[in-house]
Each structure stands twice: as structure tokens, then as C-alpha cells.
Amino acid sequence: MTENEISYKIIGAAIELHKKLGPGLLESVYENALAYDLREISLKILQQVPMPLIYKEVKMEAGFRLDLLVEDKVIVEIKSVEILAPVHYSQLLTYLRLSNKKLGLLINFNSEVLKSGIHRIVNNL
């Protein structure tokens, strides 16, 4: 399955989740519910994946964590904030670069219409 096919399934599940729960909940609620829904459609999901930083050939446990890693290809960063800041986009792009993944989804569940809260971030896709 390609990154684009995986992202299509993730976006569909996220929209259905948002229709059921609406905005205003904690990020952890959306993360756990989305992970559950994605597992239900037989996608391989890892949650809170540690992301080490390799700097000058030294591996450092810097405390970075990916919210969701889907099929070992797509990173999903979940937010529940009033407005996404530029740093949120930069954070996901950095995760993509550090992990050599090509596609990430930044999803802000605190949106009236979730479609406007979904952003695709690519790294050499």
C-alpha cells in the first residue's frame, strides 16, 4: 500500500471520528480513538513511537514521540488547538526527515469542519 492510499484511509477515519466526537477534546482522546478505528480497518498502528535524534553520529534520546505511525510509512501528528502555529508544521517535517518517512498528516481535531484541519506534509514524496 502506498503512502497516498494509507493517507486516504487515515483521513476518512479521522473525518468519521470527528463527526462522532466533534471538536474540543484532548489530543490523547483523538489519538486513542483514531488508533482504534485504524486498527479496525486492519492497518498496522504504533502509538507514541520514540524518535531518537542522531547528531554527529551520536544517537540521543531527546524525548521526541510520534503520535501515530501507520503501516511504518505515514506519520500522524494530532493536535487539538485553536489555531495551528508554524512550529506544528515544522515539527512534523522534522519528524519526517529524522525518520526518513515521506508523508505526514497534521490533523487538528479542534476544527468546526475537520477537512480544514487536515494538512499533508511531504518529505521527498
TAFEN-V192451 format. One record per backbone hydrogen bond with DSSP energy under -0.5 kcal/mol. NH is the residue of the N-H (numbers start at 0). CO is the residue of the C=O. Records with the same first field share a line. If there is no record, write none. Layout:
# TAFEN-V192451
NH = CO ; CO
This chain:
# TAFEN-V192451
5 = 1
6 = 2
7 = 3
8 = 4
9 = 5
10 = 6
11 = 7
12 = 8
13 = 9
14 = 10
15 = 11
16 = 12
17 = 13
18 = 14
19 = 15
20 = 16
21 = 17
28 = 25
29 = 25
30 = 26
31 = 27
32 = 28
33 = 29
34 = 30
35 = 31
36 = 32
37 = 33
38 = 34
39 = 35
40 = 36
41 = 38
42 = 37
44 = 42
45 = 68
47 = 66
48 = 65
50 = 63
51 = 49
52 = 59
53 = 51
54 = 52 ; 57
57 = 54
58 = 56
59 = 52 ; 57
61 = 59
63 = 50
65 = 48
67 = 75
68 = 45
69 = 73
70 = 43 ; 68
72 = 69
73 = 69
74 = 102
75 = 67
76 = 74 ; 104
77 = 75
78 = 106
87 = 84
88 = 84
89 = 85
90 = 86
91 = 87
92 = 88
93 = 89
94 = 90
95 = 91
96 = 92
97 = 93
98 = 94
99 = 95 ; 96
100 = 95
102 = 72
103 = 120
104 = 74
105 = 118
106 = 76 ; 104
107 = 105 ; 116
108 = 78 ; 106
110 = 108
113 = 111
115 = 112
116 = 113
117 = 114
118 = 105
120 = 103
122 = 101
